[in-house]
Amino acid sequence: MSRIRALIDRHTERFISRKFLAWLTATGLCAFSILTSSDWVAITLVYIGSQAVVDVALKWKHGYKQDSIT
């Protein structure tokens, strides 16, 4: 079972982030009325917030690279 999970995880990481996969799952569950809209909003806020933290950490580590406008 762990081999199958490792294989799925490896291929999932290539195509889609786990956070985005969780968000897509929540969206699907909400679409079929299995998940309430307030729970979907909470999951979406966590997804957006965690992406913002990742973006800030990357900018902090690698510096802000401003595109040159010419």
Beta strands, then each sheet from edge to edge (+ up, - down):
end
